[in-house]
Amino acid sequence: MELNEADIKYKTSDGDEVNAFLVSPRAEGKFPGVVLIHEIFGLDDHIRDVAKRFATQGYVVLAPDLFTSKKISEKVTKEGIMKTMNFIMSIPPDKQRDEAYRSEQMAKLSEADRNAINSTYETLFMNRPTELFTSYLSDAVDYLNAQPNVNGKIGSVGFCFGGGMSINLGCTGKVDAVTIFYGENPNPIAKAKNVKNAVLGIYAGEDMRITSKVHELVEQLTAAKKPVTIKVYPHAYHAFFNDTRPQIYNEKAAKDAWRLVIDFFKDNLQGEEN
C-alpha cells in the first residue's frame, strides 16, 4: 500500500506545540486514527517504522514526539536521553538499586554528561509530568479527529514509557481502543474506570517490575465492566517488540503481539463513524 508521510507540528491546549510524524494510506475514503506513543527514546526510526506498519493496515497514524514541546525540551534533549539510557543500561541488574554504586559510576563521567543525565532523569523518571504528556496526547486525538480522512474512531498504542502513556490517554475517555506494550499502570489506578471501551495489554514474563502489577489494572477494568485482554509472553523481556535492539528482541513474541494488536484494532476501530 502506498502511503502519505509528513513531519508536522500540532498545537497543544496550553499554547505550545509538539513535533509529530503523520502517515496514512494514499487512498480515497476515511480510516480510523491511531495515536502511536514512543518509548523513552523519543520519536526515532523504529517508531516511524511501526507507524508505517499500522498505516499499511488502513489507519491514519500520528506519532507525537512528546519531548519536543518548549516546556520539556528546555530540560530534556535527544542527546541527554541517549546518555541517560546508556548509563542506566551500563549498570548491572544487581546494582540497579545500589545508590553508592550509581554515584561512583556517575563520578567517572564528565560534568557535562552528569548534568545532562541528572536533568533527564529528574524530568522523565523522578518527576515525570504525566498529566502534561497526557494533555499533549489528548491534543493529538483532537488533531486526528480534525483530519478529513479520519472516520471518527481513534485508538492508542504505546511501548514502555509509551505503553504507560497509552493507558493514561485511555483514562481520559477520548479513545475507542487502548493497547499497552509493557507500560506502567496509571496512577492512581482508579482512573482506569474512565476508559471508554476495550483495553489490550501485552507484557513480558521476565519484566516483573511491570508485569507483577497487571492484575491491579485488570481488577479496575473488570469492575468497571470494560473489555480487557491480557497477554504475557514467557521468557520475553521488557521492550521485546523493538527489532532494533537484538539483545532483547523476541521475534516470535513480537510477531504474535502484532497479530493481536491488528485484530484488536480491527474489532474495535473499523466500521462506521462514532
N, C-alpha and C positions, 0 to 999 in steps of 0.2 A: 504493500500500500504506500502510495506517495504521501508525504507529509508536508505541512507548512510549519516552519520553525522560526521563532523570533526571540531575541532577548529584549525584554520590556521592563518598564518600571510601573508599579501601580501605587496609587495614593493610599495612605493609611488614614484612619479616622482621627488620628492625633496630628495630622498635617505633615507627617513625614512621608517617605516613600521607600519602597523595597524593590530591589532588583529581582527579576524572575525570568525563568525560561518557559515559554509558551509553545506548545506543539499540538497539532491537531491533524485529523485526516484531511487530505486535499480532495474533498468530495462535497457534493451538494447535500443539504439536509441538516438536521440537528442531532447532536450527540450528547450523552451525559458528560459531565465535567468531573475531573479528579484533581484534588489538591495533593501534590506529592511533596513529602517533607523529608528533608535531607538528614543525614547523620550529623554528628558533632563537627564533622569536617567542613560543613557548609555545602553549597551547591557546586559539586565537582562533576567530572566527566562521567563517573559511574551513575550519578543520579540523572544526568541528562540522558544517558543511555536507557535507563529504566523508564524515564518519561516517554521516550520514543517507542519503547516496547508497548506501553499502555496505549499510546496513540494508534499504533497499528491494529489494536483490538477494538478501535472505534470510540475513543474517548478524547475529549479536549482536556489537555493536561497543563496545569500551571504548577511549576516547581519554584516556589519562592526561595530566595537566599535570605534567611531571617537575620543574618548578621550584617546586612548592608544598610540598615537604617542609620541615621545620624546618631541616635541615642545609643546604639550598640557598637557601631564602627569606631566610635571615639575610644572604646575600651578593648575592643577585640579586632584583630586583623587576621587575614588568612595565614600569614607567617606565624603569628602568635599561636593560632590554633594548632598548626603543624608542630611547632616547637613543644607545645604543651602535651599533645598526644604522643609524640616521640619520647618525651621524658617519662610520661606515665607508663608507656609500654616497655620502657627500658628497666623498670623496677620489677624484680622477681615477684611472682604471686604471693609468696610467703612474707614479703616485705611491704606489701601494699599499704598496710595499716601501721607500719613502723615509722613514726614521725621522725625519730632520730636518724634513721637511715635515709629518709627522704631529704632531710635537711643537709645531711652530709653530701648527698649526691648533688643537691642544688648548689652547694658551696663551690662545686667544681666548675660550674658554668660561669660564663661572662656576666657582667652586671646587666647588659642589655637583654640577654636571654632570660635572666632571672626576672627582670621587670616584665617582659612580655608574657612569661609563663604565669607569674603571680596575677597579672591583670586578667588574663584569660581564665585562669582557674577561679578567681574570685567571682567573675561575671557569669560564667557558664556552668560552674559546678557548685560553688558555695552559696551564691545568692542569685540563682537563675531567675530572670524576670519572666516567669511562666505566663503571668497574666498579660504582659505586653506582647509576648510571642503569640499567645492565643488570639489577641486582638488583631495582630497582623494577619493571622490565618483566616480569621473571620472576614477581614477585608479582602483576602484572596478569594473567598467564596463569593463575595459580592461582585468582584471583578469578573469571575467566570460567569455568573448569572447575567451579567450585562452583555456578554458576547452573543452575537446573533446566531451562532451555530451551536449554542448550548441549549439543551432541551428542558432545563429546569431542575434536573436531578444532579446532585453532587455527592461524590464520595471522597473520602480522605484515606491516605495510606502514608505511613512513615516508618523509618528504620532507626533503631536505637534511640537517640535523642528524639528523632522524628516520630518514632512509634509512640513515645510518651506524649508528644505534642499532638499526634493524631487523635488520641483518646481525649485529650483536653479540648481540642476543637469539637469533637463529638459531644462533649458535655455542654456545649453552647446550644445544642439542638438545631444547628444550622445545616447539618449534612445528613444524607439519607443512608449512608453506609460507612462504617469505620473499620479500617484494617490497622492492626498494630503488629509490627515486627519487633519483638523483644524490647518493648518500651515500658517505662515505669508507669505504675498506676497513677491516676490523678490524685491530687492532694487538696482537700480531703476526699477520701474515697467516695463519700456520699454524693459527690457531684455526678457520679455515673448514672444516677437515676434520671438525669436530664437528657440522656442520649435519646435521639429521636427515633431510631429504628435499630437495625441489626449491627452486631459487632463480630468481627473475626479477629482472633488473637493467635499469633504464630510465635512460638517460643523455642528456645534451645534447652535441651536436657542438661547440658553442662554449664548453664548460666543461672545458677541457683539464686544469686542476688536478686534477679528479676523474676525468674520462674516460680520461686517459692512463695511469691505473694499473689500469684494469678488468681488463686481461689477467692481472695478478698474481692476482686473485681467481678468474678462470676457470681458471687453471692449478691452483690449490689444489683447487677443487671437482672439476675433471675428474680429478685424481689420486686423489681420494677417492671417485670414481665417484658423485658427486651430480649429478642432473639440473640443468642450468643453461641459462637462456635470456637472452641479452643483446640489447637493442635500443638503438641510438644514433640520435638524431634529428638529422640535419644541419641546420645553420642555427638550431637551437634553443639557448636559453641556460639557464643554471642557474635552477631554480625555474620552468620554463616551464609547469608544470601549474597554478600558482596564478592563478586567474582574477580575483583581487582586485588584481593588480599588472599593469595593462595594458601597462606598458613592457617586460615580459618574457614575458607570457602568449603562448603559441603555441597557438591553438585547434585547428589541425589535428593537431599532435603530441599535445596533451592528450587529444583525443577518441580517437585511436588507442591511446594508452597506457592509457586507461581500459578500452578493449575488451580489451587484452592482459591486464590485471590481472583483470578479471572472468572471462575464460576460464581463466586460470591458477588462480585460486582455485576455480573450478568443478571443474576437473580434479583438484585436489589436496585439497580440503576437503569437497566434497559427497559424501555416502554414509553408510555405516554407522559406528557408533562405533568408536574405537580399541580 
